[in-house]
Amino acid sequence: MTSEYGAHVRQLPARLTALDANGRAAFAALCAERLLPYYRWFHLTEHWGSLAALSNAIELAWRCVVDPPVSAQEIAEARAAVEAATPDSEDFRSGLASRALDASAAASYALQCRGDGSVDSAVAAGEVAWEAAFGSEQTRLLRDPSVAHIAVPSDLAAAGSGSLVITEEDHQDKSLTALRSVDAWSVETAHNLRRRFGSPLLDA
């Protein structure tokens, strides 16, 4: 159980510094993949956006890791497609828009991380994935999500120890450990990591 709100996210910079650029990019891509079901749910409910734009961006991020080089133009075009598919939460009444926005942001960070290899980009992807889980737990706790609600410390603690948050933290922890042991990248290596820590949509 999480002992302190946000403690996991605060530990990410140090842990990601221990990885090389490929490892950080793979971590970001895995975080983005786990948010795909949120976007798919939003897309099917609101009939807006493009799941393909996010999926293609993630596939490109992995291709950058496994089979470089990929042109800067191709990355820029993929990020532009994700941006075009990113919802404005003010345009939709459903709370699903916020989670779809998280998914879009994570996909963009995954591409950015492959482009710059920075710890900051990887941390941002991990933080977005954590916040998506946390936000979903907050929604679960609200009796009426349509009514404005001011969170109190007990609410934050309850959401921070919810099953979705714990699962996301577990995926991040275990994927970080697995990535530290990768000596050489291959399609098979990426495939195994994605099966273990990615999205169930990969099996669809």
C-alpha atoms as an extended CHARMM CRD file, in Angstrom:
* protein
*
       204  EXT
         1         1  MET       CA              0.0000000000        0.0000000000        0.0000000000  PROA      1               0.0000000000
         2         2  THR       CA              1.2460000000        3.4950000000       -0.8080000000  PROA      2               0.0000000000
         3         3  SER       CA              2.5360000000        5.1040000000        2.3870000000  PROA      3               0.0000000000
         4         4  GLU       CA              2.4830000000        8.6980000000        1.2010000000  PROA      4               0.0000000000
         5         5  TYR       CA              0.5500000000       10.4810000000       -1.5330000000  PROA      5               0.0000000000
         6         6  GLY       CA              2.7810000000       10.9380000000       -4.5840000000  PROA      6               0.0000000000
         7         7  ALA       CA              5.8090000000        9.2150000000       -3.0520000000  PROA      7               0.0000000000
         8         8  HSD       CA              6.1450000000        6.8200000000       -5.9990000000  PROA      8               0.0000000000
         9         9  VAL       CA              6.2880000000        9.6160000000       -8.5660000000  PROA      9               0.0000000000
        10        10  ARG       CA              8.9210000000       11.5130000000       -6.6000000000  PROA      10              0.0000000000
        11        11  GLN       CA             11.2080000000        8.4810000000       -6.8050000000  PROA      11              0.0000000000
        12        12  LEU       CA             11.0090000000        8.1850000000      -10.5910000000  PROA      12              0.0000000000
        13        13  PRO       CA             13.7630000000       10.6720000000      -11.5610000000  PROA      13              0.0000000000
        14        14  ALA       CA             16.4510000000        8.8120000000       -9.6170000000  PROA      14              0.0000000000
        15        15  ARG       CA             15.2940000000        5.4310000000      -10.8660000000  PROA      15              0.0000000000
        16        16  LEU       CA             15.1140000000        6.5170000000      -14.5060000000  PROA      16              0.0000000000
        17        17  THR       CA             18.5620000000        8.0860000000      -14.3370000000  PROA      17              0.0000000000
        18        18  ALA       CA             19.8900000000        4.5460000000      -13.9070000000  PROA      18              0.0000000000
        19        19  LEU       CA             18.5590000000        3.6030000000      -17.3700000000  PROA      19              0.0000000000
        20        20  ASP       CA             20.0530000000        4.4900000000      -20.7390000000  PROA      20              0.0000000000
        21        21  ALA       CA             18.1170000000        6.4480000000      -23.3700000000  PROA      21              0.0000000000
        22        22  ASN       CA             16.5510000000        3.3030000000      -24.8670000000  PROA      22              0.0000000000
        23        23  GLY       CA             15.4640000000        2.0740000000      -21.4600000000  PROA      23              0.0000000000
        24        24  ARG       CA             13.8640000000        5.4040000000      -20.6190000000  PROA      24              0.0000000000
        25        25  ALA       CA             12.0650000000        5.4870000000      -23.9770000000  PROA      25              0.0000000000
        26        26  ALA       CA             10.7940000000        1.9380000000      -23.4600000000  PROA      26              0.0000000000
        27        27  PHE       CA              9.5230000000        2.8400000000      -19.9840000000  PROA      27              0.0000000000
        28        28  ALA       CA              7.6390000000        5.8220000000      -21.4210000000  PROA      28              0.0000000000
        29        29  ALA       CA              6.1610000000        3.7040000000      -24.2130000000  PROA      29              0.0000000000
        30        30  LEU       CA              4.9540000000        1.0890000000      -21.7140000000  PROA      30              0.0000000000
        31        31  CYS       CA              3.2730000000        3.7740000000      -19.6190000000  PROA      31              0.0000000000
        32        32  ALA       CA              1.5390000000        5.1170000000      -22.7300000000  PROA      32              0.0000000000
        33        33  GLU       CA              0.3780000000        1.6460000000      -23.7470000000  PROA      33              0.0000000000
        34        34  ARG       CA             -1.3280000000        1.0570000000      -20.4150000000  PROA      34              0.0000000000
        35        35  LEU       CA             -3.4550000000        4.1600000000      -21.0020000000  PROA      35              0.0000000000
        36        36  LEU       CA             -4.7470000000        3.0130000000      -24.3990000000  PROA      36              0.0000000000
        37        37  PRO       CA             -7.8660000000        1.3400000000      -22.9010000000  PROA      37              0.0000000000
        38        38  TYR       CA             -8.8850000000        4.6970000000      -21.4010000000  PROA      38              0.0000000000
        39        39  TYR       CA             -8.6730000000        6.3410000000      -24.8090000000  PROA      39              0.0000000000
        40        40  ARG       CA            -10.5130000000        3.4990000000      -26.4860000000  PROA      40              0.0000000000
        41        41  TRP       CA            -13.3490000000        3.7800000000      -23.9630000000  PROA      41              0.0000000000
        42        42  PHE       CA            -13.5720000000        7.5320000000      -24.5670000000  PROA      42              0.0000000000
        43        43  HSD       CA            -13.4110000000        7.0720000000      -28.3400000000  PROA      43              0.0000000000
        44        44  LEU       CA            -16.2040000000        4.4810000000      -28.3880000000  PROA      44              0.0000000000
        45        45  THR       CA            -18.3840000000        6.4930000000      -26.0000000000  PROA      45              0.0000000000
        46        46  GLU       CA            -17.9570000000        9.9640000000      -27.4890000000  PROA      46              0.0000000000
        47        47  HSD       CA            -17.3720000000        8.9380000000      -31.1380000000  PROA      47              0.0000000000
        48        48  TRP       CA            -14.4900000000       11.3810000000      -31.3270000000  PROA      48              0.0000000000
        49        49  GLY       CA            -10.7570000000       11.1520000000      -31.7980000000  PROA      49              0.0000000000
        50        50  SER       CA             -8.4120000000        8.5470000000      -33.2260000000  PROA      50              0.0000000000
        51        51  LEU       CA             -7.2050000000        5.4990000000      -31.3410000000  PROA      51              0.0000000000
        52        52  ALA       CA             -5.0210000000        4.7440000000      -34.3690000000  PROA      52              0.0000000000
        53        53  ALA       CA             -3.0860000000        7.9950000000      -33.8820000000  PROA      53              0.0000000000
        54        54  LEU       CA             -2.0770000000        6.9650000000      -30.3560000000  PROA      54              0.0000000000
        55        55  SER       CA             -1.3690000000        3.3550000000      -31.3110000000  PROA      55              0.0000000000
        56        56  ASN       CA              0.7680000000        4.4290000000      -34.2630000000  PROA      56              0.0000000000
        57        57  ALA       CA              2.7190000000        6.8450000000      -32.0740000000  PROA      57              0.0000000000
        58        58  ILE       CA              3.4970000000        4.1090000000      -29.5750000000  PROA      58              0.0000000000
        59        59  GLU       CA              4.5160000000        1.7010000000      -32.3340000000  PROA      59              0.0000000000
        60        60  LEU       CA              6.8440000000        4.3580000000      -33.7130000000  PROA      60              0.0000000000
        61        61  ALA       CA              8.3640000000        4.9250000000      -30.2710000000  PROA      61              0.0000000000
        62        62  TRP       CA              9.1560000000        1.2150000000      -30.0590000000  PROA      62              0.0000000000
        63        63  ARG       CA             10.5720000000        1.1810000000      -33.5700000000  PROA      63              0.0000000000
        64        64  CYS       CA             12.9100000000        3.9830000000      -32.5200000000  PROA      64              0.0000000000
        65        65  VAL       CA             14.1670000000        1.7610000000      -29.6980000000  PROA      65              0.0000000000
        66        66  VAL       CA             14.4510000000       -1.5110000000      -31.5990000000  PROA      66              0.0000000000
        67        67  ASP       CA             15.2050000000       -0.4630000000      -35.1710000000  PROA      67              0.0000000000
        68        68  PRO       CA             16.6150000000        3.0620000000      -35.4030000000  PROA      68              0.0000000000
        69        69  PRO       CA             17.0210000000        5.4620000000      -37.0310000000  PROA      69              0.0000000000
        70        70  VAL       CA             13.6180000000        7.0740000000      -37.4970000000  PROA      70              0.0000000000
        71        71  SER       CA             13.4840000000       10.4990000000      -39.0920000000  PROA      71              0.0000000000
        72        72  ALA       CA             12.6850000000       13.5980000000      -37.0650000000  PROA      72              0.0000000000
        73        73  GLN       CA              9.9320000000       14.3730000000      -39.5720000000  PROA      73              0.0000000000
        74        74  GLU       CA              8.2400000000       11.0330000000      -38.9510000000  PROA      74              0.0000000000
        75        75  ILE       CA              8.2930000000       11.6240000000      -35.2100000000  PROA      75              0.0000000000
        76        76  ALA       CA              6.9710000000       15.1670000000      -35.6450000000  PROA      76              0.0000000000
        77        77  GLU       CA              4.1250000000       13.9440000000      -37.8570000000  PROA      77              0.0000000000
        78        78  ALA       CA              3.1800000000       11.2640000000      -35.3310000000  PROA      78              0.0000000000
        79        79  ARG       CA              3.1440000000       13.8040000000      -32.4960000000  PROA      79              0.0000000000
        80        80  ALA       CA              0.9940000000       16.1380000000      -34.6000000000  PROA      80              0.0000000000
        81        81  ALA       CA             -1.4920000000       13.3110000000      -35.1990000000  PROA      81              0.0000000000
        82        82  VAL       CA             -1.6610000000       12.6490000000      -31.4500000000  PROA      82              0.0000000000
        83        83  GLU       CA             -2.1940000000       16.3470000000      -30.7730000000  PROA      83              0.0000000000
        84        84  ALA       CA             -5.0650000000       16.4240000000      -33.2650000000  PROA      84              0.0000000000
        85        85  ALA       CA             -6.6310000000       13.4320000000      -31.4860000000  PROA      85              0.0000000000
        86        86  THR       CA             -6.2640000000       14.9670000000      -28.0170000000  PROA      86              0.0000000000
        87        87  PRO       CA             -9.6180000000       16.0110000000      -26.5460000000  PROA      87              0.0000000000
        88        88  ASP       CA            -10.2800000000       19.2510000000      -24.7250000000  PROA      88              0.0000000000
        89        89  SER       CA            -11.9350000000       18.2050000000      -21.4790000000  PROA      89              0.0000000000
        90        90  GLU       CA            -14.0930000000       21.3520000000      -21.5880000000  PROA      90              0.0000000000
        91        91  ASP       CA            -15.7260000000       20.1130000000      -24.7940000000  PROA      91              0.0000000000
        92        92  PHE       CA            -17.0150000000       16.8900000000      -23.2240000000  PROA      92              0.0000000000
        93        93  ARG       CA            -19.2090000000       16.3620000000      -20.1980000000  PROA      93              0.0000000000
        94        94  SER       CA            -17.8760000000       12.8740000000      -19.5940000000  PROA      94              0.0000000000
        95        95  GLY       CA            -14.9530000000       12.4270000000      -17.2150000000  PROA      95              0.0000000000
        96        96  LEU       CA            -13.5570000000        9.9970000000      -19.7720000000  PROA      96              0.0000000000
        97        97  ALA       CA            -12.1720000000       12.9980000000      -21.6370000000  PROA      97              0.0000000000
        98        98  SER       CA             -9.6540000000       13.6050000000      -18.8680000000  PROA      98              0.0000000000
        99        99  ARG       CA             -8.3880000000       10.0480000000      -19.0660000000  PROA      99              0.0000000000
       100       100  ALA       CA             -8.2250000000       10.2390000000      -22.8700000000  PROA      100             0.0000000000
       101       101  LEU       CA             -6.2200000000       13.4310000000      -22.5060000000  PROA      101             0.0000000000
       102       102  ASP       CA             -3.8430000000       11.5490000000      -20.1860000000  PROA      102             0.0000000000
       103       103  ALA       CA             -3.4570000000        8.8010000000      -22.7750000000  PROA      103             0.0000000000
       104       104  SER       CA             -2.6850000000       11.3310000000      -25.4980000000  PROA      104             0.0000000000
       105       105  ALA       CA             -0.1320000000       13.1150000000      -23.3350000000  PROA      105             0.0000000000
       106       106  ALA       CA              1.6300000000        9.8490000000      -22.4980000000  PROA      106             0.0000000000
       107       107  ALA       CA              1.8390000000        8.8720000000      -26.1780000000  PROA      107             0.0000000000
       108       108  SER       CA              3.3730000000       12.2360000000      -26.9840000000  PROA      108             0.0000000000
       109       109  TYR       CA              5.8590000000       11.9290000000      -24.1120000000  PROA      109             0.0000000000
       110       110  ALA       CA              6.8590000000        8.4880000000      -25.3780000000  PROA      110             0.0000000000
       111       111  LEU       CA              7.8150000000        9.9980000000      -28.7350000000  PROA      111             0.0000000000
       112       112  GLN       CA              9.5030000000       12.9600000000      -27.0880000000  PROA      112             0.0000000000
       113       113  CYS       CA             11.5130000000       10.6540000000      -24.8660000000  PROA      113             0.0000000000
       114       114  ARG       CA             12.7640000000        8.6970000000      -27.8500000000  PROA      114             0.0000000000
       115       115  GLY       CA             13.7050000000       11.9700000000      -29.4720000000  PROA      115             0.0000000000
       116       116  ASP       CA             15.6360000000       13.4780000000      -26.5790000000  PROA      116             0.0000000000
       117       117  GLY       CA             16.2900000000       10.4550000000      -24.3570000000  PROA      117             0.0000000000
       118       118  SER       CA             15.7470000000       12.6500000000      -21.3330000000  PROA      118             0.0000000000
       119       119  VAL       CA             14.8640000000       11.5920000000      -17.8270000000  PROA      119             0.0000000000
       120       120  ASP       CA             12.2750000000       14.3910000000      -17.7040000000  PROA      120             0.0000000000
       121       121  SER       CA             10.2830000000       12.9920000000      -20.6500000000  PROA      121             0.0000000000
       122       122  ALA       CA             10.2270000000        9.5050000000      -19.1380000000  PROA      122             0.0000000000
       123       123  VAL       CA              9.2300000000       10.8820000000      -15.7350000000  PROA      123             0.0000000000
       124       124  ALA       CA              6.4170000000       12.8400000000      -17.3640000000  PROA      124             0.0000000000
       125       125  ALA       CA              5.0430000000        9.6700000000      -18.9790000000  PROA      125             0.0000000000
       126       126  GLY       CA              5.2160000000        7.8040000000      -15.6720000000  PROA      126             0.0000000000
       127       127  GLU       CA              3.5770000000       10.6560000000      -13.8210000000  PROA      127             0.0000000000
       128       128  VAL       CA              0.7270000000       10.8960000000      -16.3220000000  PROA      128             0.0000000000
       129       129  ALA       CA              0.0970000000        7.1440000000      -16.0550000000  PROA      129             0.0000000000
       130       130  TRP       CA              0.0690000000        7.3820000000      -12.2630000000  PROA      130             0.0000000000
       131       131  GLU       CA             -2.2320000000       10.4120000000      -12.2890000000  PROA      131             0.0000000000
       132       132  ALA       CA             -4.6480000000        8.6150000000      -14.6270000000  PROA      132             0.0000000000
       133       133  ALA       CA             -4.9160000000        5.7470000000      -12.1610000000  PROA      133             0.0000000000
       134       134  PHE       CA             -5.2360000000        8.1650000000       -9.2590000000  PROA      134             0.0000000000
       135       135  GLY       CA             -7.9110000000       10.1940000000      -11.0610000000  PROA      135             0.0000000000
       136       136  SER       CA             -9.8850000000        7.0450000000      -11.7840000000  PROA      136             0.0000000000
       137       137  GLU       CA             -9.7470000000        6.1160000000       -8.0940000000  PROA      137             0.0000000000
       138       138  GLN       CA            -10.9680000000        9.5770000000       -7.1500000000  PROA      138             0.0000000000
       139       139  THR       CA            -13.9150000000        9.1780000000       -9.5100000000  PROA      139             0.0000000000
       140       140  ARG       CA            -14.7290000000        5.8310000000       -7.8910000000  PROA      140             0.0000000000
       141       141  LEU       CA            -14.8930000000        7.5060000000       -4.4850000000  PROA      141             0.0000000000
       142       142  LEU       CA            -17.2970000000       10.2570000000       -5.5520000000  PROA      142             0.0000000000
       143       143  ARG       CA            -20.9430000000        9.5540000000       -4.9130000000  PROA      143             0.0000000000
       144       144  ASP       CA            -21.8990000000       12.0720000000       -7.6100000000  PROA      144             0.0000000000
       145       145  PRO       CA            -19.0260000000       12.8610000000      -10.0140000000  PROA      145             0.0000000000
       146       146  SER       CA            -21.0580000000       15.6820000000      -11.5870000000  PROA      146             0.0000000000
       147       147  VAL       CA            -20.9490000000       17.7040000000       -8.3600000000  PROA      147             0.0000000000
       148       148  ALA       CA            -17.8640000000       19.7490000000       -7.4750000000  PROA      148             0.0000000000
       149       149  HSD       CA            -15.9120000000       18.0980000000       -4.6790000000  PROA      149             0.0000000000
       150       150  ILE       CA            -13.0340000000       19.4160000000       -2.5770000000  PROA      150             0.0000000000
       151       151  ALA       CA            -10.5660000000       16.6600000000       -1.7610000000  PROA      151             0.0000000000
       152       152  VAL       CA             -9.4530000000       16.2650000000        1.8390000000  PROA      152             0.0000000000
       153       153  PRO       CA             -6.3520000000       14.3570000000        3.0280000000  PROA      153             0.0000000000
       154       154  SER       CA             -8.3550000000       11.2190000000        3.7430000000  PROA      154             0.0000000000
       155       155  ASP       CA             -9.7210000000       11.2600000000        0.1820000000  PROA      155             0.0000000000
       156       156  LEU       CA             -6.2070000000       11.5770000000       -1.2620000000  PROA      156             0.0000000000
       157       157  ALA       CA             -4.9790000000        8.7410000000        0.9370000000  PROA      157             0.0000000000
       158       158  ALA       CA             -7.8680000000        6.5080000000       -0.0990000000  PROA      158             0.0000000000
       159       159  ALA       CA             -7.3610000000        7.2090000000       -3.8020000000  PROA      159             0.0000000000
       160       160  GLY       CA             -3.5860000000        6.8030000000       -3.4900000000  PROA      160             0.0000000000
       161       161  SER       CA             -3.9930000000        3.3270000000       -2.0120000000  PROA      161             0.0000000000
       162       162  GLY       CA             -6.6640000000        2.1960000000       -4.4840000000  PROA      162             0.0000000000
       163       163  SER       CA             -6.2260000000       -0.9160000000       -6.5910000000  PROA      163             0.0000000000
       164       164  LEU       CA             -5.6940000000        0.9710000000       -9.8700000000  PROA      164             0.0000000000
       165       165  VAL       CA             -2.9030000000        3.0550000000       -8.3560000000  PROA      165             0.0000000000
       166       166  ILE       CA             -1.2690000000        0.0590000000       -6.7250000000  PROA      166             0.0000000000
       167       167  THR       CA             -1.4050000000       -1.8620000000      -10.0070000000  PROA      167             0.0000000000
       168       168  GLU       CA              0.1350000000        1.0270000000      -11.9590000000  PROA      168             0.0000000000
       169       169  GLU       CA              2.9030000000        1.4410000000       -9.4000000000  PROA      169             0.0000000000
       170       170  ASP       CA              3.5710000000       -2.2940000000       -9.5390000000  PROA      170             0.0000000000
       171       171  HSD       CA              3.8350000000       -2.2150000000      -13.3410000000  PROA      171             0.0000000000
       172       172  GLN       CA              6.2050000000        0.7300000000      -13.1960000000  PROA      172             0.0000000000
       173       173  ASP       CA              8.3490000000       -0.8380000000      -10.4790000000  PROA      173             0.0000000000
       174       174  LYS       CA              8.6350000000       -4.1950000000      -12.2150000000  PROA      174             0.0000000000
       175       175  SER       CA              9.2140000000       -2.7060000000      -15.6580000000  PROA      175             0.0000000000
       176       176  LEU       CA             12.0140000000       -0.5170000000      -14.3010000000  PROA      176             0.0000000000
       177       177  THR       CA             13.6700000000       -3.5960000000      -12.8240000000  PROA      177             0.0000000000
       178       178  ALA       CA             13.2620000000       -5.5410000000      -16.0790000000  PROA      178             0.0000000000
       179       179  LEU       CA             14.6110000000       -2.6790000000      -18.1790000000  PROA      179             0.0000000000
       180       180  ARG       CA             17.7780000000       -2.4500000000      -16.1160000000  PROA      180             0.0000000000
       181       181  SER       CA             18.6090000000       -6.0160000000      -17.1340000000  PROA      181             0.0000000000
       182       182  VAL       CA             18.2770000000       -5.4420000000      -20.9030000000  PROA      182             0.0000000000
       183       183  ASP       CA             21.7250000000       -5.6950000000      -22.5030000000  PROA      183             0.0000000000
       184       184  ALA       CA             20.7050000000       -5.5830000000      -26.1650000000  PROA      184             0.0000000000
       185       185  TRP       CA             17.4430000000       -4.6110000000      -27.8220000000  PROA      185             0.0000000000
       186       186  SER       CA             15.5880000000       -6.8300000000      -30.2590000000  PROA      186             0.0000000000
       187       187  VAL       CA             12.0420000000       -7.2070000000      -31.5060000000  PROA      187             0.0000000000
       188       188  GLU       CA             11.6270000000      -10.2060000000      -29.2080000000  PROA      188             0.0000000000
       189       189  THR       CA             12.8670000000       -8.2810000000      -26.1690000000  PROA      189             0.0000000000
       190       190  ALA       CA             10.4230000000       -5.4580000000      -26.8240000000  PROA      190             0.0000000000
       191       191  HSD       CA              7.6050000000       -7.9200000000      -27.4940000000  PROA      191             0.0000000000
       192       192  ASN       CA              8.1530000000       -9.7010000000      -24.1720000000  PROA      192             0.0000000000
       193       193  LEU       CA              8.2250000000       -6.4290000000      -22.2280000000  PROA      193             0.0000000000
       194       194  ARG       CA              5.0380000000       -5.2600000000      -23.9030000000  PROA      194             0.0000000000
       195       195  ARG       CA              3.2560000000       -8.5100000000      -23.1010000000  PROA      195             0.0000000000
       196       196  ARG       CA              4.2470000000       -8.2350000000      -19.4630000000  PROA      196             0.0000000000
       197       197  PHE       CA              3.7410000000       -4.5150000000      -18.8500000000  PROA      197             0.0000000000
       198       198  GLY       CA              1.8240000000       -3.0510000000      -21.7890000000  PROA      198             0.0000000000
       199       199  SER       CA             -1.7990000000       -2.7400000000      -22.7870000000  PROA      199             0.0000000000
       200       200  PRO       CA             -4.3130000000       -5.6010000000      -23.0990000000  PROA      200             0.0000000000
       201       201  LEU       CA             -5.2810000000       -3.9770000000      -26.4050000000  PROA      201             0.0000000000
       202       202  LEU       CA             -2.0810000000       -5.4580000000      -27.8180000000  PROA      202             0.0000000000
       203       203  ASP       CA             -3.8630000000       -8.8190000000      -27.7330000000  PROA      203             0.0000000000
       204       204  ALA       CA             -6.9480000000       -7.4900000000      -29.4760000000  PROA      204             0.0000000000
